[in-house]
Amino acid sequence: RQRFGLVTAATGCGKSHLAAMAVRRLGGLGAETALLSLRGLAAGDWIDLLLERLPLDPASRAEPLRPWQKLENRLRENTLMERSTALVFDDLDEAPDDALDGVARLVTAAEPRFAQTVVVATATPRGLERIPASIRHRAVVRIELAAWSEEDVAAFLAQAVGRAGGDPAIFPAESAATLARFAGGVPRIVTQLAQLCLAAAAGDGLDHVDAGLVERVWREL
């Protein structure tokens, strides 16, 4: 069975960040890695962009072969060298049809040349239906990133402020809960709103962010 993992999360909940971290971690373990966002790509572009992210030598890049053949040759070479290849595709649910076909071919292939290939993809829960079942059902690992709870937000704020040399108590429990509620627990919005609240508190000469300030900043967005 082909090794395939699928990460799902709503926009802003960290799936792209997790994809980048996976590439760094797998690369550190000795795998050859490539990360490609499929959002907004035109038909026919994905495989050339993927090849650009793989360390092909100049002679291999110049070979008069179809892009897919070049990719297969690289995967076969890595397999012969007992080196894993990790291909990470961000925003699979927004990929053009030919990219979906290509990813399906990668995850369903049983040929020995793909034996050392790991494919990881990210998508939003809402976009899952656009991904063919031939891909979805091959996921042997599936990770669902949930929005942060109020406790998660409070812990993140305290850690982030402390790491920057500030007083973690600058966001009292009530303020952190208010911020979590307005941001919906979405990490990206939590970070942006917290930064704006800190700037507003500094502008007002305050030594902490109260719940009223969080609400004021949110309504001014």
KEZA-373474 format. One record per residue (C-alpha): residue in three letters; residue number from 1; z, y, x. Coordinates in pm, 1 decimal, padded with zeros to 6 digits. Each point is the difference from the previous one (the first is absolute). Example, Ala and Ser with C-alpha at 12.3 -4.5 7.8 and 13.67 -1.06 7.14 Angstrom:
BEGIN
+------+------+----------+----------+----------+
| resn | resi |        z |        y |        x |
+------+------+----------+----------+----------+
|  ALA |    1 |  00780.0 | -00450.0 |  01230.0 |
|  SER |    2 | -00066.0 |  00344.0 |  00137.0 |
+------+------+----------+----------+----------+
END
This chain:
BEGIN
+------+------+----------+----------+----------+
| resn | resi |        z |        y |        x |
+------+------+----------+----------+----------+
|  ARG |    1 |  00000.0 |  00000.0 |  00000.0 |
|  GLN |    2 | -00096.0 |  00341.9 |  00131.9 |
|  ARG |    3 |  00294.3 |  00220.0 |  00097.3 |
|  PHE |    4 | -00002.0 |  00300.8 | -00231.1 |
|  GLY |    5 |  00270.6 |  00244.4 | -00100.5 |
|  LEU |    6 | -00006.2 |  00259.4 | -00277.4 |
|  VAL |    7 |  00222.6 |  00308.2 | -00018.4 |
|  THR |    8 |  00023.4 |  00184.8 | -00331.4 |
|  ALA |    9 |  00167.2 |  00333.2 | -00067.8 |
|  ALA |   10 | -00053.2 |  00312.3 | -00204.3 |
|  THR |   11 | -00154.8 |  00297.5 |  00175.5 |
|  GLY |   12 |  00252.0 |  00162.9 |  00232.6 |
|  CYS |   13 |  00229.1 | -00302.9 |  00027.2 |
|  GLY |   14 | -00090.3 | -00084.6 |  00358.2 |
|  LYS |   15 | -00269.9 | -00267.2 | -00003.6 |
|  SER |   16 | -00220.0 |  00187.8 |  00248.9 |
|  HIS |   17 |  00300.7 |  00058.9 |  00223.6 |
|  LEU |   18 |  00085.8 | -00368.9 | -00017.1 |
|  ALA |   19 | -00361.0 | -00090.2 |  00086.2 |
|  ALA |   20 |  00013.2 |  00220.0 |  00310.2 |
|  MET |   21 |  00334.0 | -00150.5 |  00101.2 |
|  ALA |   22 | -00141.1 | -00351.5 | -00044.3 |
|  VAL |   23 | -00288.9 |  00081.4 |  00232.1 |
|  ARG |   24 |  00236.0 |  00131.6 |  00266.9 |
|  ARG |   25 |  00234.1 | -00298.5 | -00032.3 |
|  LEU |   26 | -00278.0 | -00260.3 |  00005.0 |
|  GLY |   27 | -00167.8 |  00173.5 |  00291.4 |
|  GLY |   28 |  00329.1 | -00009.8 |  00186.3 |
|  LEU |   29 |  00010.9 | -00375.0 | -00057.6 |
|  GLY |   30 | -00337.1 | -00041.7 |  00168.2 |
|  ALA |   31 | -00235.9 | -00002.1 | -00296.5 |
|  GLU |   32 | -00323.9 |  00194.9 | -00000.8 |
|  THR |   33 |  00036.9 |  00242.6 | -00290.0 |
|  ALA |   34 | -00211.6 |  00235.1 | -00206.6 |
|  LEU |   35 |  00108.7 |  00228.9 | -00284.7 |
|  LEU |   36 | -00260.0 |  00134.9 | -00239.9 |
|  SER |   37 |  00051.8 |  00207.7 | -00313.1 |
|  LEU |   38 | -00262.6 | -00092.5 | -00258.7 |
|  ARG |   39 |  00061.7 |  00302.4 | -00220.0 |
|  GLY |   40 | -00303.5 |  00222.2 | -00045.3 |
|  LEU |   41 | -00237.7 | -00208.6 |  00210.3 |
|  ALA |   42 | -00365.8 | -00015.0 | -00091.6 |
|  ALA |   43 | -00163.7 | -00335.8 | -00053.7 |
|  GLY |   44 | -00101.3 | -00159.6 |  00327.5 |
|  ASP |   45 |  00237.2 |  00199.7 |  00221.1 |
|  TRP |   46 |  00306.7 | -00222.4 |  00013.3 |
|  ILE |   47 | -00110.3 | -00264.1 |  00247.6 |
|  ASP |   48 | -00135.9 |  00247.6 |  00255.5 |
|  LEU |   49 |  00327.9 |  00193.3 | -00019.4 |
|  LEU |   50 |  00194.1 | -00324.0 |  00042.6 |
|  LEU |   51 | -00202.7 | -00092.2 |  00308.0 |
|  GLU |   52 |  00072.2 |  00344.3 |  00147.2 |
|  ARG |   53 |  00370.9 | -00083.4 | -00017.4 |
|  LEU |   54 | -00038.3 | -00328.9 |  00185.8 |
|  PRO |   55 | -00015.3 |  00002.6 |  00381.9 |
|  LEU |   56 | -00353.1 | -00131.5 |  00039.4 |
|  ASP |   57 | -00151.7 |  00039.6 |  00343.1 |
|  PRO |   58 | -00310.6 |  00222.8 |  00034.6 |
|  ALA |   59 | -00234.0 | -00298.5 |  00028.5 |
|  SER |   60 |  00129.6 | -00150.3 | -00325.1 |
|  ARG |   61 | -00033.4 |  00330.8 | -00181.0 |
|  ALA |   62 | -00358.2 |  00038.9 |  00120.6 |
|  GLU |   63 | -00111.1 | -00346.7 | -00108.6 |
|  PRO |   64 | -00279.3 |  00013.0 | -00262.5 |
|  LEU |   65 |  00203.2 | -00196.8 | -00253.1 |
|  ARG |   66 |  00103.8 |  00065.4 | -00356.5 |
|  PRO |   67 |  00350.3 |  00153.1 | -00022.4 |
|  TRP |   68 |  00138.2 | -00308.3 | -00172.9 |
|  GLN |   69 | -00128.3 | -00221.5 |  00282.0 |
|  LYS |   70 |  00172.0 |  00226.0 |  00253.9 |
|  LEU |   71 |  00324.8 | -00030.1 | -00194.7 |
|  GLU |   72 | -00029.5 | -00378.3 | -00019.2 |
|  ASN |   73 | -00070.3 | -00019.7 |  00371.5 |
|  ARG |   74 |  00313.4 |  00202.5 |  00076.3 |
|  LEU |   75 |  00217.0 | -00213.1 | -00227.0 |
|  ARG |   76 | -00141.5 | -00315.0 |  00156.9 |
|  GLU |   77 |  00066.1 |  00134.2 |  00349.8 |
|  ASN |   78 |  00360.6 |  00081.0 | -00086.3 |
|  THR |   79 |  00048.2 | -00345.6 | -00150.2 |
|  LEU |   80 | -00134.2 | -00166.9 |  00314.4 |
|  MET |   81 |  00241.5 |  00210.3 |  00204.8 |
|  GLU |   82 |  00284.5 | -00095.7 | -00238.7 |
|  ARG |   83 |  00052.5 |  00365.9 | -00080.5 |
|  SER |   84 |  00077.6 |  00104.2 | -00356.6 |
|  THR |   85 | -00202.6 |  00269.5 | -00173.2 |
|  ALA |   86 |  00177.1 |  00211.9 | -00262.9 |
|  LEU |   87 | -00228.4 |  00199.3 | -00229.8 |
|  VAL |   88 |  00191.4 |  00244.1 | -00221.4 |
|  PHE |   89 | -00183.0 |  00163.0 | -00291.0 |
|  ASP |   90 |  00173.0 |  00292.0 | -00169.6 |
|  ASP |   91 | -00089.1 |  00094.5 | -00360.4 |
|  LEU |   92 | -00191.3 | -00321.4 | -00073.2 |
|  ASP |   93 | -00003.3 |  00088.0 | -00369.9 |
|  GLU |   94 | -00210.8 |  00308.4 |  00080.2 |
|  ALA |   95 | -00252.7 | -00180.5 |  00219.0 |
|  PRO |   96 | -00374.6 | -00003.9 | -00071.0 |
|  ASP |   97 | -00132.5 | -00327.4 | -00138.7 |
|  ASP |   98 | -00156.6 | -00116.0 |  00326.6 |
|  ALA |   99 |  00335.9 |  00044.4 |  00178.3 |
|  LEU |  100 |  00172.0 | -00208.7 | -00267.6 |
|  ASP |  101 | -00265.8 | -00268.1 |  00052.6 |
|  GLY |  102 |  00058.5 |  00011.8 |  00375.8 |
|  VAL |  103 |  00377.7 | -00028.2 | -00029.6 |
|  ALA |  104 | -00043.1 | -00288.4 | -00244.9 |
|  ARG |  105 | -00222.0 | -00173.8 |  00253.9 |
|  LEU |  106 |  00264.3 |  00045.0 |  00268.6 |
|  VAL |  107 |  00292.3 | -00130.3 | -00204.2 |
|  THR |  108 | -00180.5 | -00295.3 | -00158.1 |
|  ALA |  109 | -00186.8 | -00127.2 |  00307.6 |
|  ALA |  110 |  00112.1 | -00337.5 |  00129.5 |
|  GLU |  111 | -00212.9 | -00006.1 |  00316.3 |
|  PRO |  112 |  00186.2 | -00055.1 |  00328.7 |
|  ARG |  113 | -00112.6 |  00339.6 |  00130.7 |
|  PHE |  114 |  00234.2 |  00164.2 | -00250.9 |
|  ALA |  115 |  00298.7 | -00218.6 |  00087.4 |
|  GLN |  116 |  00178.0 |  00274.1 |  00196.4 |
|  THR |  117 | -00079.3 |  00280.9 | -00244.2 |
|  VAL |  118 |  00268.9 |  00166.0 | -00212.1 |
|  VAL |  119 | -00102.3 |  00240.3 | -00274.8 |
|  VAL |  120 |  00242.4 |  00245.7 | -00160.9 |
|  ALA |  121 | -00094.4 |  00237.1 | -00281.2 |
|  THR |  122 |  00175.7 |  00269.6 | -00200.1 |
|  ALA |  123 | -00058.1 |  00106.5 | -00359.3 |
|  THR |  124 |  00168.8 |  00174.2 | -00290.0 |
|  PRO |  125 |  00128.7 | -00213.4 | -00289.9 |
|  ARG |  126 | -00235.5 |  00184.7 | -00232.3 |
|  GLY |  127 | -00299.2 | -00081.9 |  00220.8 |
|  LEU |  128 |  00068.3 | -00371.0 |  00039.2 |
|  GLU |  129 | -00234.1 | -00096.9 | -00281.9 |
|  ARG |  130 | -00292.3 |  00144.7 |  00191.9 |
|  ILE |  131 |  00062.6 | -00242.3 |  00286.4 |
|  PRO |  132 | -00181.7 | -00329.8 | -00062.5 |
|  ALA |  133 |  00216.2 | -00300.3 | -00080.6 |
|  SER |  134 | -00159.4 | -00178.1 |  00295.2 |
|  ILE |  135 |  00193.8 |  00243.0 |  00220.8 |
|  ARG |  136 |  00321.3 |  00045.5 | -00199.8 |
|  HIS |  137 |  00064.8 | -00370.2 | -00041.4 |
|  ARG |  138 | -00027.7 | -00058.1 |  00374.7 |
|  ALA |  139 |  00305.5 |  00210.1 |  00078.8 |
|  VAL |  140 |  00257.3 | -00227.7 |  00160.1 |
|  VAL |  141 |  00227.1 |  00301.3 |  00056.3 |
|  ARG |  142 |  00038.6 |  00273.0 | -00259.4 |
|  ILE |  143 |  00221.6 |  00304.6 |  00045.1 |
|  GLU |  144 |  00074.2 |  00245.3 | -00280.9 |
|  LEU |  145 |  00145.1 |  00332.9 |  00111.3 |
|  ALA |  146 |  00218.2 |  00152.6 | -00269.3 |
|  ALA |  147 |  00099.3 |  00363.1 | -00044.9 |
|  TRP |  148 |  00331.3 |  00098.6 |  00159.6 |
|  SER |  149 |  00323.8 | -00008.1 | -00197.3 |
|  GLU |  150 |  00244.2 |  00291.7 |  00003.2 |
|  GLU |  151 |  00200.2 | -00187.5 |  00265.0 |
|  ASP |  152 | -00312.8 | -00045.6 |  00211.8 |
|  VAL |  153 | -00081.2 |  00370.9 | -00022.6 |
|  ALA |  154 |  00355.5 |  00102.9 |  00090.6 |
|  ALA |  155 |  00000.1 | -00232.6 |  00301.1 |
|  PHE |  156 | -00341.4 |  00125.1 |  00113.4 |
|  LEU |  157 |  00101.9 |  00367.0 | -00026.5 |
|  ALA |  158 |  00322.3 | -00054.9 |  00192.6 |
|  GLN |  159 | -00180.0 | -00194.0 |  00271.6 |
|  ALA |  160 | -00289.1 |  00245.4 |  00028.4 |
|  VAL |  161 |  00224.3 |  00307.3 |  00017.6 |
|  GLY |  162 |  00233.5 | -00168.4 |  00248.0 |
|  ARG |  163 | -00290.2 | -00106.6 |  00218.7 |
|  ALA |  164 | -00114.9 |  00362.9 |  00012.1 |
|  GLY |  165 |  00346.1 |  00109.1 |  00115.5 |
|  GLY |  166 |  00117.1 |  00137.9 | -00333.3 |
|  ASP |  167 |  00296.0 | -00075.3 | -00221.1 |
|  PRO |  168 | -00078.4 | -00301.9 | -00224.6 |
|  ALA |  169 |  00225.9 |  00155.3 | -00265.8 |
|  ILE |  170 | -00251.5 |  00281.6 | -00051.3 |
|  PHE |  171 | -00129.6 | -00205.8 | -00294.1 |
|  PRO |  172 |  00306.3 | -00085.1 | -00215.0 |
|  ALA |  173 | -00019.0 | -00307.8 | -00222.8 |
|  GLU |  174 | -00091.1 |  00203.1 | -00310.0 |
|  SER |  175 | -00281.3 |  00178.0 |  00183.7 |
|  ALA |  176 | -00140.0 | -00324.9 |  00137.8 |
|  ALA |  177 |  00007.3 | -00153.1 | -00348.6 |
|  THR |  178 | -00177.3 |  00303.8 | -00146.2 |
|  LEU |  179 | -00262.9 | -00010.5 |  00272.4 |
|  ALA |  180 | -00055.3 | -00372.6 | -00056.9 |
|  ARG |  181 | -00045.1 |  00058.9 | -00371.8 |
|  PHE |  182 | -00256.4 |  00277.7 |  00038.6 |
|  ALA |  183 | -00189.9 | -00188.5 |  00271.9 |
|  GLY |  184 | -00002.7 | -00320.3 | -00202.1 |
|  GLY |  185 |  00121.2 | -00186.7 |  00306.5 |
|  VAL |  186 | -00341.6 |  00037.2 |  00164.4 |
|  PRO |  187 |  00067.5 |  00027.1 |  00376.0 |
|  ARG |  188 | -00278.8 |  00248.2 |  00069.0 |
|  ILE |  189 |  00119.9 |  00238.1 | -00272.9 |
|  VAL |  190 |  00363.6 | -00047.9 |  00104.4 |
|  THR |  191 | -00086.5 |  00112.2 |  00352.3 |
|  GLN |  192 | -00206.3 |  00299.1 | -00110.4 |
|  LEU |  193 |  00256.2 |  00118.3 | -00254.4 |
|  ALA |  194 |  00288.2 | -00040.1 |  00246.5 |
|  GLN |  195 | -00181.8 |  00209.0 |  00259.8 |
|  LEU |  196 | -00063.8 |  00276.0 | -00254.5 |
|  CYS |  197 |  00364.7 | -00009.1 | -00111.9 |
|  LEU |  198 |  00121.8 |  00035.2 |  00358.3 |
|  ALA |  199 | -00231.0 |  00296.2 |  00053.2 |
|  ALA |  200 |  00121.5 |  00162.2 | -00322.7 |
|  ALA |  201 |  00364.9 | -00056.5 |  00092.7 |
|  ALA |  202 | -00057.0 |  00158.5 |  00340.1 |
|  GLY |  203 | -00172.7 |  00295.7 | -00163.0 |
|  ASP |  204 |  00292.2 |  00047.3 | -00238.2 |
|  GLY |  205 |  00254.6 | -00029.7 |  00280.9 |
|  LEU |  206 |  00157.1 | -00314.1 | -00148.1 |
|  ASP |  207 |  00173.3 | -00268.9 |  00201.7 |
|  HIS |  208 | -00089.5 | -00275.1 | -00247.4 |
|  VAL |  209 | -00260.0 | -00085.4 | -00263.3 |
|  ASP |  210 |  00146.3 | -00006.3 | -00349.3 |
|  ALA |  211 | -00154.2 | -00162.3 | -00306.4 |
|  GLY |  212 | -00099.9 |  00336.1 | -00146.9 |
|  LEU |  213 | -00199.3 |  00083.8 |  00311.9 |
|  VAL |  214 | -00181.2 | -00334.1 | -00017.9 |
|  GLU |  215 | -00097.3 |  00068.7 | -00361.1 |
|  ARG |  216 | -00112.3 |  00354.0 |  00082.0 |
|  VAL |  217 | -00219.8 | -00117.1 |  00287.6 |
|  TRP |  218 | -00147.0 | -00277.4 | -00213.7 |
|  ARG |  219 | -00091.7 |  00240.9 | -00280.6 |
|  GLU |  220 | -00162.0 |  00237.2 |  00248.8 |
|  LEU |  221 | -00234.0 | -00268.3 |  00131.5 |
+------+------+----------+----------+----------+
END
